[in-house]
Structure formats: structure tokens, C-alpha cells
Amino acid sequence: MSNVAALLKCDWHTANKYVDKFEMREAFTELTESIIDLAESKLIENINDNDNTAIIFYLKTKGKHRGYIERSERDYTDKTIEIGLTD
């Protein structure tokens, strides 16, 4: 939407309203999806080139069901939580 706004020389919100007003939402969504397709194809190219960062990113996002996920584990055993109760 920022690119549309720049082309129309208006702010982002105005461009967004124009897309809706002139019934261009479907075209805008298709364009956005085609850019995502391009980005995914570049990611696959990087994976094929043995780019470890691309491989790790792909596994973290698409391989969650196989356990490729970063988890932040918290240890609450040594912490005391004080809760104020009212009568």
C-alpha cells in the first residue's frame, strides 16, 4: 500500500480508501500474493544454494509440526508473585 500511496502522492490511509472506493481490493490482493510467491521462490533458491539462514528460517516457519520451533522457556520456581486481594 505504501507504493500505491507514493504513486498517488497521498498518505497510506488515503491510498487504502481509494483501493476500496474503486473496487480494486481483489487486484491489490492478487498483486500482493504474486509478490509473496516471488519471495517464496527466492527463499527456495537460497535453500537450494545451501544458505543456512534460509534453511533455518524455512524450518522454523514451515517445519513447526516436526518440532522446528524456538521456544522461550521460563523458570518461575524461584519467583514469588504477590497478589493483592480485597475483602
Order of alpha helices (4+ residues) and beta strands (2+ residues): alpha-alpha-alpha-alpha
